[in-house]
Amino acid sequence: MPLDNAAALEALKKVMDPELHRDLVSLGMVKDLSVDGDAVRLKVELTTPACPLKDTIGRDVEGALRRAGFARVEIHWGAQVRSAPGVAQSSLTPGVKNIILVGAGKGGVGKSTVAINLAVGLARQGAKVGILDADIYGPSVPILTGLDQKPTSRDGQKLDPLEAHGIKVMSIGFLIDPEQALIWRGPMVTGALVQLLRDVNWGELDYLVLDLPPGTGDVPLTLAQNVRAAGVVLVSTPQDVALADVIRAKLMFDKVSIPVLGLVENMSAFVCPHCRHETAIFDKGGAQAAAEKMGVRFLGAVPIDLAIREGGDKGVPVVAGAPDSPQAEAFLSVARNVAGAVSTQVLKAPRLPVIGAQPRA
Ligand SMILES: Nc1ncnc2c1ncn2[C@@H]1O[C@H](COP(=O)(O)OP(=O)(O)OP(=O)(O)O)[C@@H](O)[C@H]1O
């Protein structure tokens, strides 16, 4: 067989994306293919810049092309985050490709800490990201980002989100006294949430991370009726009492047809910074077992750690403040796994009309 574009494409059709279980050519990931003698050059366009399997894909592409007879293989990388068909055209947030919910069965398990580090982690890997603090009864994103100014509006219609650590940020905590929302009835809460989605200038984003209130209630239901989220990341500590709640939360998301992207174990074992001894304060490994039981993906474990708590209190998430630390790497790995899960979800999504409200003219 001559060494030409057709031969290279034939070889690339045998390379499967290990996450998406389809070949790179039919996924439209092969771009700018050119052959010159026994040299081949191409761009592989990943479905997310935070691709967890980039190295594996690179090795597989090179191997397949070499086996086809190419002596020199030059791979360039790109990324184009995709969204499920129809999502962008008919949603409250037209420029947002994927909405990722972060939820927990109970309070205090570190849901907001995971949400902010996930958002900053996705941005650090090259994605355009925003975070919306939808935890209307207990907004913690202002503290976690160190932001406290009031958002303003340049166009007199939509509020401009604030920015910190490379992401766009909006929280009900910027707009009202947090104690005020505590006495809100359900419809006020859901109304505020719809406004925070629709009436904020989110612009073009690959991912909008939504920090949900803990437990089950009106907010997930409102979201299910108004946005087509890519899915929900569930956060739990490893001990049984938290896991029982997260299993209940999963059932609730199933009921409202929001896909569960997977489960994160937060406050996993404590590693002593002095002697490296590991202590399983809240137990360890429980979430992985629970994820298997629930039939959802395990997205990773984050240790209980002083730097994570201090970063949160100072408004500098550890992923931004100490990006090369093992603590940050734990969150970055979760971010890559979440990005992979979103890509898988997007490709699985049926081409259905999107439920819910239309953008305002
Ligand atoms: N892995 C961790 N290591 C150490 N401290 C952590 C970790 N994760 C969260 N924390 C700390 O635990 C406290 C609660 O975290 P966070 O506010 O993220 O929880 P939450 O589940 O969102 O709570 P709520 O339900 O009240 O919104 C914070 O002080 C935070 O800094």
The ligand as a Tripos MOL2 file, in Angstrom:
@<TRIPOS>MOLECULE
LIG
   31    33     1     0     0
SMALL
NO_CHARGES

@<TRIPOS>ATOM
      1 N1         -9.8590   17.7640   51.6720 N.pl3     1 LIG1
      2 C1         -9.9780   18.6460   52.6510 C.ar      1 LIG1
      3 N2         -8.9980   18.7790   53.5950 N.ar      1 LIG1
      4 C2         -9.1220   19.6780   54.6170 C.ar      1 LIG1
      5 N3        -10.1530   20.4710   54.7860 N.ar      1 LIG1
      6 C3        -11.1530   20.3910   53.8810 C.ar      1 LIG1
      7 C4        -11.1170   19.4860   52.7760 C.ar      1 LIG1
      8 N4        -12.2480   19.6430   52.0500 N.ar      1 LIG1
      9 C5        -12.9570   20.6020   52.6710 C.ar      1 LIG1
     10 N5        -12.3110   21.0430   53.7690 N.ar      1 LIG1
     11 C6        -12.7420   22.0640   54.7200 C.3       1 LIG1
     12 O1        -13.9790   21.6310   55.2850 O.3       1 LIG1
     13 C7        -14.8590   22.7300   55.4720 C.3       1 LIG1
     14 C8        -16.1680   22.4800   54.7170 C.3       1 LIG1
     15 O2        -15.8730   22.4500   53.3320 O.3       1 LIG1
     16 P1        -16.8840   22.9770   52.2250 P.3       1 LIG1
     17 O3        -17.4260   24.3210   52.5810 O.co2     1 LIG1
     18 O4        -16.2210   22.8100   50.9310 O.co2     1 LIG1
     19 O5        -18.0060   21.8890   52.4130 O.3       1 LIG1
     20 P2        -19.4760   21.8190   51.8050 P.3       1 LIG1
     21 O6        -19.7830   20.3660   51.6780 O.co2     1 LIG1
     22 O7        -19.5800   22.6310   50.5740 O.co2     1 LIG1
     23 O8        -20.2660   22.4690   52.9560 O.3       1 LIG1
     24 P3        -21.7680   23.0730   52.9320 P.3       1 LIG1
     25 O9        -22.6340   21.8960   52.8440 O.co2     1 LIG1
     26 O10       -21.8480   23.7740   54.2360 O.co2     1 LIG1
     27 O11       -21.8680   23.9700   51.7540 O.co2     1 LIG1
     28 C9        -14.0960   23.9500   54.9800 C.3       1 LIG1
     29 O12       -13.4830   24.5560   56.0620 O.3       1 LIG1
     30 C10       -13.0440   23.3810   54.0540 C.3       1 LIG1
     31 O13       -11.8730   24.1840   53.9690 O.3       1 LIG1
@<TRIPOS>BOND
     1     1     2 1
     2     2     3 ar
     3     2     7 ar
     4     3     4 ar
     5     4     5 ar
     6     5     6 ar
     7     6     7 ar
     8     6    10 ar
     9     7     8 ar
    10     8     9 ar
    11     9    10 ar
    12    10    11 1
    13    11    12 1
    14    11    30 1
    15    12    13 1
    16    13    14 1
    17    13    28 1
    18    14    15 1
    19    15    16 1
    20    16    17 2
    21    16    18 1
    22    16    19 1
    23    19    20 1
    24    20    21 2
    25    20    22 1
    26    20    23 1
    27    23    24 1
    28    24    25 2
    29    24    26 1
    30    24    27 1
    31    28    29 1
    32    28    30 1
    33    30    31 1
@<TRIPOS>SUBSTRUCTURE
     1 LIG1         1 GROUP 0 **** ****
